[in-house]
Amino acid sequence: MEKLSAQEEQVMLAIWKVGEGNVKLFMEHLQMAAPYTTVASTVKNLEKKGYVSSKFFGNVYVYKPVISEEDYKKRFLGNVVKDYFDNSYKDLVNFFVNQKKLSADELQEIVQMIKNKKTK
């Protein structure tokens, strides 16, 4: 699975949100403004990379994701942890604490989630 560019990720987020649709529908869910031709070209690139598949209906292509958002997150978050945090999720959490992006309450919530997961 090839890493996506920022623009490709934005388009994939719209595709995951819609589920199945055409370029015009995806554009309605984009967090960025982009011309139709740019989005259409990006969707075609996503198809070449194996992230979406297409079917031709009438005079329009309909696309749907081949890879789930969760699978993509798992794969690339794991790579971030491996590449930037020496494969340590603890170091990742520590980074967010030091950057003041994670509060003590949120950290306690995470601890509780871990404890609840272990008891199941």
Helices and strands as residue ranges (DSSP letters): H 6-18, H 23-27, H 36-48, E 52-57, E 60-65, H 69-84, H 89-98, H 104-119
